[in-house]
Amino acid sequence: MGGIGPLEIGLILVIVLLVFGGKKLKSLGSDLGHAIKGFRSSMGTEQSADASESSSPDSGEPTQKSSD
């Protein structure tokens, strides 16, 4: 009762290979890789856009420093 062992994982992989076929699994893996790469790049551009917005002042008015 220790969870999934190597025999069970191998059996699952064989069943998945039989159901989907080799070419379909290769294309699914490729599509998944492209999706992850696109997600990461969009998250990176979103974070850099957030950083540039936070560095600029919220209001369009210039701030004045008091020389007390």
C-alpha positions in Angstrom: 0.0 0.0 0.0 2.9 2.3 -0.7 1.4 4.2 -3.7 2.3 3.8 -7.4 5.4 1.7 -8.1 7.5 1.4 -11.3 5.4 -1.5 -12.6 2.2 0.5 -12.4 3.8 3.6 -14.1 5.1 1.4 -16.9 1.7 -0.2 -17.4 0.1 3.3 -17.5 2.6 4.5 -20.1 2.1 1.4 -22.3 -1.7 1.9 -22.2 -1.3 5.6 -23.1 1.0 4.7 -26.0 -1.5 2.2 -27.3 -4.4 4.6 -27.0 -2.8 7.7 -28.6 0.0 6.2 -30.7 3.6 7.4 -31.1 3.1 10.2 -33.6 0.1 11.7 -31.7 2.1 11.7 -28.4 5.1 13.4 -30.2 2.8 16.1 -31.5 1.0 16.5 -28.1 4.4 16.9 -26.4 5.5 19.5 -29.0 2.3 21.4 -28.7 2.5 21.4 -24.9 6.1 22.7 -25.1 5.0 25.6 -27.3 2.1 26.4 -25.0 4.4 26.5 -22.0 6.9 28.7 -23.8 4.2 31.1 -24.9 2.8 31.2 -21.4 6.2 32.0 -19.8 7.0 34.7 -22.4 3.6 36.3 -21.8 4.1 36.2 -18.1 7.5 37.8 -18.5 6.2 40.7 -20.7 3.4 41.2 -18.2 5.7 41.4 -15.3 8.0 43.8 -17.1 5.0 46.0 -18.0 3.9 46.0 -14.4 7.4 47.0 -13.2 7.6 49.9 -15.7 4.1 51.1 -14.6 5.0 51.0 -10.9 8.2 53.0 -11.5 6.2 55.9 -12.9 4.1 58.2 -10.7 0.4 57.4 -10.5 -0.7 60.9 -11.3 0.4 62.9 -14.3 1.3 65.9 -12.1 4.9 66.6 -11.3 5.8 66.3 -7.6 7.3 69.2 -5.8 9.9 68.9 -3.0 9.8 71.3 -0.1 13.2 72.8 0.9 12.4 73.2 4.6 
